[in-house]
Amino acid sequence: MEVELDLNDTIQSVSSLKIVEPAEVYRRMVAGDTFVVNVVTAWCPDCTERQKQYIDGFGQNMQSHGVDVLQVTVQLDKGCFISGEHEKLTAQFGGPGYPRTVLIKHGDVVDQDNIEIITEAGLSVLATKFIQKI
């Protein structure tokens, strides 16, 4: 698995996902971009084990339609947000429930209630749903 860091060390690419901080999500929203955010935690086995094996395929599917998939880890320990910005992002996208996959279209949240979609089939259906909304 190839890992690349940009010069500012703010965006890390792991295969088709871009690992980012909340500031990058907000920057893209303000810019009016269309993209997907996958909100995860470090303590959640649905995030770190179950979804992890399929999220790259989901990201590749979305990228084939010109849509980036950003991933933000908001908690390292259960109930403890990394920062106030991580907590704010979580609240803006519907609150706890991980992993949560959110579609942003032209800077606006258009689909945020996609929680615990962790199987290959579930992520494939989600990609199709998102592509139709774009």
C-alpha positions in Angstrom: 0.0 0.0 0.0 1.5 3.3 -1.1 1.4 6.3 1.3 2.2 9.8 0.1 2.3 12.9 2.3 2.0 16.4 0.8 4.5 19.1 1.8 2.2 20.5 4.5 1.6 17.1 5.9 -2.1 17.8 6.0 -3.3 15.3 3.4 -2.2 11.7 3.3 -3.2 9.5 0.4 -3.6 5.8 1.1 -4.6 4.2 -2.2 -7.9 5.9 -3.3 -8.7 7.6 0.0 -7.4 11.0 1.1 -6.8 11.1 4.8 -7.5 14.6 5.9 -8.3 16.9 8.9 -11.6 18.8 9.3 -10.0 22.0 7.9 -9.6 20.3 4.5 -13.2 19.2 4.5 -14.4 22.8 5.2 -12.0 24.2 2.6 -13.5 22.0 0.0 -17.1 22.8 1.1 -16.4 26.6 0.9 -14.9 26.0 -2.5 -18.2 24.4 -3.7 -16.6 21.0 -4.4 -18.4 17.7 -4.7 -16.9 14.9 -2.7 -17.5 12.2 -0.1 -16.4 12.2 3.5 -15.9 9.0 5.4 -16.0 9.8 9.2 -14.3 7.1 11.3 -12.8 6.5 14.7 -9.7 4.7 15.8 -11.6 2.6 18.4 -14.4 1.4 16.2 -13.9 -2.2 14.7 -16.5 -1.4 12.0 -14.2 1.4 10.9 -10.8 -0.2 11.5 -11.5 -3.8 10.5 -14.8 -4.4 8.7 -15.2 -1.4 6.4 -11.4 -0.9 5.9 -11.1 -4.0 3.6 -13.7 -2.5 1.2 -13.5 1.2 1.5 -10.7 1.4 -1.1 -12.9 -0.2 -3.7 -15.6 2.3 -2.9 -13.1 5.1 -3.3 -11.9 3.8 -6.6 -15.6 3.6 -7.8 -16.2 7.2 -6.7 -12.9 8.4 -8.3 -13.9 6.8 -11.6 -16.8 9.3 -11.5 -14.6 12.2 -10.6 -15.5 12.3 -6.9 -12.8 12.2 -4.2 -13.3 10.3 -1.0 -11.8 12.0 2.1 -11.5 10.2 5.4 -11.4 11.9 8.7 -10.7 10.2 12.0 -12.6 12.1 14.7 -11.8 10.1 17.8 -8.9 8.0 19.0 -10.6 6.9 22.2 -14.4 6.3 22.5 -16.2 9.5 23.4 -13.1 11.8 23.2 -12.9 13.9 20.1 -9.4 14.8 18.8 -10.3 18.5 18.9 -13.2 20.8 18.9 -13.1 20.9 15.0 -13.4 17.1 14.9 -16.5 17.3 17.2 -18.0 20.2 15.1 -17.6 18.2 11.9 -19.2 15.1 13.5 -22.1 17.2 14.7 -22.5 18.9 11.3 -22.7 15.5 9.6 -25.4 14.1 12.0 -23.6 13.2 15.2 -22.1 10.0 16.4 -22.5 6.8 14.5 -19.4 5.3 12.8 -18.3 4.9 10.2 -20.5 7.6 8.6 -20.3 8.3 4.9 -21.4 11.7 3.7 -22.0 13.1 0.2 -21.1 16.8 -0.3 -22.4 18.2 -3.6 -21.3 21.7 -4.6 -20.3 22.4 -1.0 -23.6 21.3 0.6 -24.3 18.2 2.6 -26.9 16.2 0.6 -26.7 12.7 2.1 -25.4 12.1 5.6 -27.4 9.2 7.2 -25.1 6.4 5.9 -23.9 4.8 9.1 -22.2 1.4 9.5 -22.1 0.6 5.8 -19.2 -1.8 6.1 -19.7 -4.6 3.5 -18.6 -4.6 -0.1 -22.2 -5.0 -1.3 -23.4 -2.1 1.0 -20.6 0.2 -0.2 -21.3 -0.7 -3.8 -25.0 0.2 -3.3 -24.0 3.4 -1.6 -21.6 4.4 -4.4 -24.5 3.9 -6.9 -26.8 6.0 -4.8 -24.2 8.8 -4.5 -23.4 8.7 -8.2 -27.1 9.1 -9.0 -27.4 12.1 -6.7 -24.4 13.8 -8.5 
